[in-house]
């Protein structure tokens, strides 16, 4: 579909992201660690999970980036994967 890279990013360390990718046969994905949540904060997508014992996390989102510019940012308003699903994102290409 003309996509160079598909990345999965989470507020976790590189070791967790590597293990998660291997456990889910995601070798073709670029697993990105946002360990301190700095990228998430720069996007304004922090989620306070302290009531669940998780600290600051990231809202669920998907984005399309074309030549270094975000062309689409879909943020889930609740649980689930409606606007951030692979199918939704592929339909935008």
C-alpha positions as CSV (number, residue, x, y, z in Angstrom):
1,X,0.0,0.0,0.0
2,X,3.0,2.3,-0.3
3,X,3.9,2.2,3.4
4,X,7.6,2.3,4.2
5,X,7.3,1.6,8.0
6,X,4.7,0.5,10.5
7,X,5.7,1.3,14.0
8,X,4.2,0.4,17.4
9,X,5.0,2.8,20.2
10,X,4.1,2.6,23.9
11,X,5.2,4.2,27.2
12,X,7.4,1.2,28.0
13,X,11.1,0.5,27.9
14,X,12.9,-1.0,24.9
15,X,13.2,-4.4,26.6
16,X,9.4,-4.6,27.1
17,X,8.8,-3.5,23.5
18,X,11.2,-6.0,22.1
19,X,9.7,-8.9,24.2
20,X,6.2,-7.9,23.2
21,X,7.1,-7.8,19.5
22,X,8.7,-11.2,19.7
23,X,5.8,-12.7,21.6
24,X,3.3,-11.4,19.0
25,X,5.4,-12.3,15.9
26,X,5.7,-8.6,15.1
27,X,9.2,-8.8,13.6
28,X,8.1,-6.7,10.6
29,X,7.0,-3.8,12.9
30,X,9.3,-1.1,14.3
31,X,8.8,-1.3,18.0
32,X,9.4,2.1,19.6
33,X,9.9,2.7,23.3
34,X,8.7,6.0,24.8
35,X,10.0,5.0,28.3
36,X,9.6,8.4,29.9
37,X,6.5,9.4,28.0
38,X,8.3,12.4,26.4
39,X,6.9,11.8,22.9
40,X,3.5,11.1,24.3
41,X,3.6,14.3,26.3
42,X,4.8,16.3,23.2
43,X,1.7,15.0,21.4
44,X,-0.6,16.0,24.3
45,X,-1.8,12.4,24.6
46,X,-0.9,11.5,28.2
47,X,-3.2,9.3,30.1
48,X,-3.2,9.3,33.9
49,X,-3.3,5.6,34.9
50,X,-2.2,6.2,38.5
51,X,-5.6,5.0,39.8
52,X,-4.8,1.6,38.1
53,X,-1.2,1.6,39.5
54,X,0.2,2.4,36.0
55,X,1.4,6.0,36.3
56,X,1.4,8.1,33.1
57,X,0.6,6.2,30.0
58,X,-0.4,7.0,26.5
59,X,-3.9,7.3,25.0
60,X,-4.5,4.8,22.2
61,X,-3.9,6.5,18.9
62,X,-2.7,5.8,15.3
63,X,-1.1,8.3,13.0
64,X,-0.1,8.5,9.4
65,X,3.2,10.4,8.8
66,X,4.1,11.4,5.3
67,X,7.6,12.8,4.7
68,X,8.0,13.7,8.4
69,X,4.6,15.5,8.6
70,X,1.6,14.0,10.5
71,X,-1.2,13.8,7.9
72,X,-3.7,12.0,10.1
73,X,-4.0,11.5,13.9
74,X,-6.8,9.3,15.2
75,X,-7.2,9.2,18.9
76,X,-9.5,6.7,20.6
77,X,-12.0,8.4,22.9
78,X,-12.5,5.3,25.0
79,X,-11.5,1.6,25.2
80,X,-11.3,-0.3,22.0
81,X,-9.7,0.1,18.6
82,X,-12.2,1.9,16.4
83,X,-10.5,4.9,14.9
84,X,-7.0,3.5,15.4
85,X,-7.5,0.0,13.9
86,X,-5.3,-1.2,11.1
87,X,-8.4,-1.4,8.9
88,X,-9.3,2.2,9.5
89,X,-5.8,3.4,8.9
90,X,-5.4,1.3,5.7
91,X,-8.6,2.9,4.4
92,X,-7.0,6.3,4.7
93,X,-4.1,5.4,2.4
